[in-house]
């Protein structure tokens, strides 16, 4: 079982910044390909960014250049730095990890971008 716990969501004004964190299991964290997804009301969950075990990154076009995904294996934590936030970034953000051909998800953290 892979337990993931997100934190760092909240209310921010357009143009502002937030950093999300995802705490994972210490024993296997460094071996997990991971990513961030998001889901806005009445929409499908969509990929935001992924990071491999070796640190390779991939971003959705909608966030490329504004968001940065990173991981600190010593702290068993993955991050998502979000800059220049827009109202359309409002969503519940989920941490994802893949282990033994199965996807694991956190419970999500809500990000609201509004003035």
N, C-alpha and C positions, 0 to 999 in steps of 0.2 A: 504494500500500500504506500502510495506517495501522497503525502499531505502537503498542500501548498497554502500559504496564508498571505493575502495581499494587504497592503496598507498604503496610506498616503493620498487617498482621494479627498475630494472636497469641492467647495464652491470657489471659483476663480473668475475674474473679469476677463473679457476678451483681450488678447494680447499678453496675458499673464503666463505664468509657468507653474508647473507642479512636478514633483518626482514621486513616482509610484515605486513600491518595493514589494518583492515576493520572496518570502522565506521558505526554503525547501528543506528536505531531509539531509542531514549532515553526511550520512554514510555513503550516499550515492550522488550527491548534488553535482559534483564535477563531471559525472558521466551522462548527465541528462541534457539532451537538446531541449531548448525552452523557447517560449514566446509569449507575447501579449496579444490578446484578442479583445474586441469590444462589441457591445450590443446596445444599440439605441432602442427606445420603445418602438414596437411594431416593425422591427427590422431583424434580419438574420445576423447571427454572430459573424464578425469579420476579422480577418487577420490584420494586426497592426504592425508587428515586427517579430522577427525570430533571431535567435542567437544559437550557434552551434556550440558543441563542447570545445572546439578550437577557437571560438571567438568570432567566427564569420557571421556577418549580420545581413539581414534582409528586411526591407521596409515596404509597406504599402505606398503606392504613389501619393495617396492623400496626406501622408505624414512625412514623407521623405524630405529631409532638410530642416524639419522642425522638431522631430522626436529623435532621441538617441537611446538605444537599448544597450545594456551592459550587464556584466555579471562579476561578482566577487566570490570566487569559490571558497576562499578562506572564511567568509562570513555566511556561506550558504544562501546567498541572496542575489536575486536578479533585480535590475532597476529599469525604469522607463522615465527618462527625462523628457518632459513635454514643454516646449517653448512656443511662443506665438500662438497660444490656444485660440480656437475659434468656437463659436456656438455649436457648429456641427461636430465638434469633438465630444460633445456631451454624450455620455454613455456609461454603462457599467463595464469596467475593464477587468478582464480575467487573465490570470496567470495560467500558463499551460506547460506541461512537461510530458515528454514521451519516454516510456520505460517498458522494456520487454514487449514492444509492439502495441502498447496500450497508451491512450491519452488520459492524462490526469488534469483536473481543473481545481482552482481555488474557488471560493464562494463569490469573489468579485468585490470591487470597490468602486463606488459611484463618483464620477467626475462630472461636475456641472459647470459649464462655461456660460456665464450670463452677467449682464450689467444690472 
